[in-house]
Amino acid sequence: MVNHIRTIVLLCAAVTVLSAGTAYSDPAETRLVPHVAEYKVKISVLSGSMRTEVSGVGDTFMARSEISPTGFASILKNGSIVEQSEFAAVHGDIRPRHYESDDTLSKDETRMVFDFDRDSYAVTGKINGDDFVFPADGPVHDRVSIQYQLMENLRNGQQVTEYALLDGDEVKQISVSNIGEKRIKVPFGRFDAIGIRHQADNSSRVSTLWCVKELGYLPIVIEQHKDGKLRVRAVLTSYSPLVDEASENTLRKAANQLN
């Protein structure tokens, strides 16, 4: 179960955790909308939950996801997988700055911390206390920020088919394709969704995100197939945008004027 859940973190996150774009504004608007989303995860007969949260000030955002076993699975294994990424969102370009991961759910517990240098494309950090340096030829994303970049590109109509992903102690090339639309019902509601398929080079696992325009292309369903068989499915159970202080003051002022 743990390996499958880790793949959900990799290809979603907080789904990881995925950011909702500005769902009801001009498509050219690049500001992400702070929010909380929760998913129910099913792996064979075992179950888990995933919660993602995005907060932001100006063009700087923090995205955090947490996956935990539930029900019978929680009896078999305690712990969680928590990931968070700090990044800048500038004109649709997601620029990771700092990433942390704390996995106490897997058999081999892992702690990772990385910092990204946008100018040199170098990534430095630690995995369980060991130092790592990753030089790169271009932009590299962590396992959280890559999903925000994907959603931004989708929302702004940009077609990017490959991404560079720092996954643990190696950089992987992720191929992305659009597989069309279909109507999907989840606990949170019924939506027309766009299917985005992910696959790392030389990987036998294929994951699909079904993303919804009304939610800023947040995925409402995450599926993972291996050798053509469905192994993992996560569905959106709740979604709530977070109103920042400035927006809240504006709403209060408008309400006072009506009164």
matplotlib code that plots the C-alpha trace (Angstrom):
import matplotlib.pyplot as plt

x = [0.0, 2.8, 4.5, 1.2, 0.4, 3.9, 3.1, -0.1, 2.1, 4.5, 1.9, -0.7, -0.2, -1.3, -2.3, -0.3, -2.0, -2.8, -3.5, -6.8, -6.3, -8.6, -11.7, -14.1, -11.9, -10.2, -8.1, -5.1, -5.1, -2.2, -2.9, -3.5, -6.4, -5.5, -7.6, -8.1, -8.9, -9.5, -9.5, -10.5, -7.9, -8.6, -5.9, -7.5, -9.4, -7.2, -8.1, -6.4, -7.0, -5.2, -5.5, -3.9, -3.7, -2.4, -1.7, -0.2, 1.0, 1.6, 3.3, 4.7, 2.8, 3.1, 1.5, 1.3, -0.1, -0.6, -1.5, -2.5, -4.0, -7.6, -9.8, -8.2, -5.0, -4.4, -4.2, -1.6, 0.6, 0.8, 2.4, 2.0, 3.7, 3.9, 5.2, 5.4, 6.8, 7.4, 7.3, 6.7, 4.0, 5.0, 3.0, 2.1, 5.6, 5.9, 9.4, 10.2, 12.3, 12.2, 10.9, 10.5, 9.3, 8.8, 7.8, 7.0, 4.7, 7.1, 9.2, 12.3, 11.4, 12.8, 13.4, 14.3, 15.0, 15.9, 16.6, 16.3, 18.5, 16.5, 19.6, 21.9, 19.1, 21.1, 19.3, 21.0, 19.8, 19.8, 18.3, 18.4, 21.3, 23.3, 24.2, 23.1, 23.7, 21.8, 23.0, 20.5, 20.2, 16.9, 14.0, 13.5, 10.4, 9.9, 7.1, 4.6, 5.4, 5.4, 1.6, 1.0, 3.0, 0.9, -2.3, -1.1, -0.2, -3.5, -5.4, -3.6, -3.8, -0.1, 0.8, 4.0, 4.6, 7.7, 8.8, 12.0, 11.2, 13.4, 12.2, 14.3, 17.9, 17.4, 16.0, 13.3, 11.7, 7.9, 5.9, 2.4, -0.5, -4.1, -6.5, -9.8, -12.9, -15.6, -18.4, -17.3, -19.2, -17.3, -18.4, -17.9, -20.2, -20.5, -18.2, -16.9, -13.2, -10.1, -7.8, -4.1, -1.9, 1.6, 4.4, 8.0, 10.6, 11.2, 8.3, 5.6, 3.2, 0.8, -1.2, -4.1, -5.5, -9.1, -9.0, -12.0, -12.0, -14.5, -12.0, -9.0, -8.1, -7.9, -8.0, -11.2, -10.0, -6.5, -5.9, -2.8, -2.5, 0.2, 0.4, -3.0, -4.7, -6.1, -4.2, -5.0, -7.9, -8.4, -11.6, -12.3, -14.5, -14.3, -12.9, -12.9, -11.2, -9.4, -10.3, -7.3, -7.6, -7.8, -10.6, -12.4, -12.3, -13.6, -16.5, -17.3, -17.3, -19.6, -22.0, -22.0, -22.8, -25.8, -27.0]
y = [0.0, 2.4, 2.3, 3.0, 5.9, 7.4, 7.3, 9.3, 11.9, 11.9, 12.3, 14.3, 15.5, 17.2, 16.1, 16.8, 18.6, 20.4, 24.1, 25.5, 28.3, 31.3, 29.3, 32.2, 34.9, 35.9, 33.0, 35.3, 35.8, 33.8, 34.0, 30.7, 30.4, 29.3, 26.3, 23.0, 19.8, 16.3, 12.9, 9.4, 6.9, 3.3, 0.6, -2.8, -3.4, -0.9, 2.8, 6.1, 9.8, 12.7, 16.4, 19.2, 22.9, 25.9, 29.3, 32.4, 36.0, 38.0, 35.7, 33.3, 30.2, 27.2, 23.9, 21.1, 17.6, 14.8, 11.1, 8.8, 5.3, 4.9, 2.1, -1.4, 0.1, 2.3, -0.9, -2.3, 0.8, 4.0, 7.2, 9.6, 11.1, 14.9, 17.0, 20.8, 23.1, 26.9, 28.4, 31.6, 31.9, 34.5, 34.9, 31.2, 30.0, 28.0, 28.5, 26.1, 27.6, 25.1, 21.5, 19.2, 15.7, 13.6, 10.0, 8.1, 5.7, 3.7, 0.9, 3.0, 6.3, 9.2, 12.9, 15.2, 18.9, 20.7, 24.3, 25.4, 28.0, 29.4, 31.2, 28.1, 25.5, 23.7, 21.9, 21.3, 19.5, 16.5, 13.1, 11.5, 13.8, 13.0, 16.0, 16.0, 18.4, 18.1, 20.2, 20.6, 22.0, 23.7, 24.1, 21.3, 20.7, 19.0, 16.4, 19.1, 22.1, 20.1, 19.6, 23.3, 24.0, 21.4, 23.0, 26.4, 25.3, 23.5, 26.5, 28.9, 26.7, 25.9, 22.4, 21.1, 17.4, 16.9, 18.0, 17.5, 16.1, 15.7, 12.4, 11.4, 11.1, 11.4, 13.6, 12.0, 13.0, 12.9, 12.7, 14.2, 13.8, 14.9, 12.0, 13.9, 14.7, 12.8, 13.3, 12.1, 11.9, 12.0, 12.6, 16.3, 16.5, 15.7, 17.5, 17.5, 16.6, 16.6, 13.6, 14.3, 11.2, 11.0, 8.5, 8.6, 7.3, 3.6, 3.2, 0.6, 2.8, 5.1, 7.7, 9.8, 13.0, 14.0, 17.8, 20.2, 23.7, 25.1, 24.2, 25.7, 22.3, 20.7, 16.9, 15.3, 11.8, 10.3, 6.8, 4.7, 1.7, -0.9, -3.4, -2.2, -2.9, -0.2, -0.3, 3.0, 5.4, 8.7, 10.8, 14.3, 14.4, 18.1, 21.4, 24.9, 28.0, 30.0, 33.7, 35.9, 38.9, 41.4, 39.5, 39.1, 42.8, 43.5, 41.1, 42.7, 46.2, 45.1, 43.5, 46.7, 48.8, 46.5, 46.9]
z = [0.0, 0.9, -2.5, -4.3, -2.0, -2.6, -6.3, -5.7, -4.0, -6.9, -9.7, -7.9, -4.3, -2.5, -6.0, -4.3, -3.8, -6.9, -7.0, -8.1, -10.6, -10.7, -11.5, -12.2, -13.6, -16.8, -18.2, -18.5, -14.7, -13.3, -9.6, -7.8, -5.4, -1.9, -1.0, 0.9, -0.9, 0.5, -1.3, -0.5, -1.6, -2.5, -3.1, -3.5, -0.2, 1.7, 2.1, 2.9, 2.9, 1.4, 2.3, 0.4, 1.3, -0.6, 1.0, -0.6, -0.2, -3.3, -5.9, -3.2, -2.4, 0.0, -0.9, 1.6, 1.3, 3.8, 3.1, 5.9, 6.1, 7.2, 8.4, 8.3, 6.7, 9.8, 11.9, 9.7, 9.5, 11.4, 10.1, 7.2, 4.2, 4.4, 1.5, 1.1, -1.5, -1.5, -4.9, -6.9, -9.5, -12.1, -15.3, -15.3, -14.5, -11.3, -9.8, -6.9, -4.1, -1.2, -0.8, 2.2, 2.6, 5.8, 5.2, 8.4, 6.7, 4.6, 6.0, 5.3, 6.8, 4.7, 5.3, 2.3, 2.1, -1.1, -2.2, -5.9, -7.5, -10.4, -12.0, -12.2, -12.2, -9.5, -6.7, -3.3, -0.3, 2.0, 2.1, 5.6, 6.4, 3.3, 1.1, -2.6, -5.5, -8.8, -11.7, -14.5, -18.1, -17.4, -14.9, -12.4, -10.3, -7.0, -6.6, -5.5, -7.7, -10.9, -10.5, -10.1, -13.3, -15.1, -13.9, -14.9, -18.4, -18.8, -17.6, -19.8, -22.9, -23.0, -24.3, -22.6, -23.0, -20.9, -17.4, -15.4, -11.9, -8.9, -7.3, -4.4, -5.4, -9.2, -11.9, -14.0, -17.3, -17.1, -20.3, -20.3, -22.8, -23.0, -23.4, -23.8, -21.8, -20.0, -17.4, -13.9, -10.6, -7.3, -3.7, -4.2, -7.3, -11.0, -13.5, -17.1, -16.7, -18.9, -18.7, -18.3, -18.4, -16.8, -17.2, -16.2, -18.7, -18.3, -15.8, -16.0, -14.1, -15.9, -13.9, -15.0, -13.5, -14.3, -14.0, -13.8, -15.3, -12.7, -9.9, -11.7, -13.2, -9.8, -10.3, -9.0, -9.8, -9.7, -11.2, -11.5, -13.8, -13.9, -16.8, -17.9, -14.5, -12.2, -9.0, -7.3, -7.3, -5.4, -5.6, -4.4, -1.3, -0.5, -1.7, -0.1, -1.3, 1.4, 1.6, 2.3, 4.7, 1.8, 0.1, 3.4, 4.1, 0.6, 1.2, 4.5, 3.0, 0.3, 2.8, 4.9, 1.9, 1.1, 4.7]

ax = plt.figure().add_subplot(projection="3d")
ax.plot(x, y, z, "-o")
ax.set_aspect("equal")
plt.show()
